[in-house]
Amino acid sequence: MSINSLIPDNSEKGTGLILEYRDLYLFQVSGRKHRTETGERFFAGIGGHCEEGEGFIQAAKREAVEETGKTVEITHSARTDIVQSNGGVVDTIELPSPAPRMIYKMLDRRKSLPEKGPYFIACFNAYFTDDAPFELDPEEVSALIAIPEELLCGSLERKIGLEDILSSGGEIVAGYLEASTMLFPLGTAVALANLLKRDKGLSEVDYD
């Protein structure tokens, strides 16, 4: 079984990276080219669309360099969860190494793809391979933010701002974010938040 065998042929494909920064999760904040409501931006996993003929791992590593200026190493996940667009986890499977932590069936609202099928994101655990400074293209990525698990899960219910990030122990790792900007999760960030909420619920049951 492979990742592609789980994804319908007519689907768009992308990648996202699950990156830890100290004991926080690291995400990119959308840049100037991404259309959002005034005063808002989205945050998502570093990653992006798979180009024609490009594999998931190749795409993930390319996007990391393009969006952060740094290289990453992909690590294997012993289990891969299938996450639906509504946040539900419908299956858990084992895939050959390097397997993604989850495969997310995302609702693709891009206006340029009105007739396309669903958009699937393979979300991999990864880490940066060097200590070089981040290099961001403001058109693509305005900032990198590190936020704790609790705030990430809370972002499913409400938009978050700089005050929320700093007061929860998070930080702006690179780039610039106006204090008044409100952020909402997209793609990998949504899938990971739902997965963390599900896992927390399971562990609470386990320890009762």
Buried (B, 14 or more C-beta within 10 A) or exposed (E): EEBBEBBEEEBBBBBBBBBEBEEBBBBBBBBEEBEBEEEEBBBBBBBBBBEEEBBBBEBBBBBBEBBBBBEBEBBBBEEBBBBBBEBEBEEEEEBEEBBBBBBBBBEBEEEEEEEEEBBBBBBBBBEBEEEEEBEBBEEBBBBBBBBBBEBBBBBBEEBBBBEBBEEBBBBBBBBEBEEEBBBBBBBBBBBBBBBBBBEEEEEEEEEE
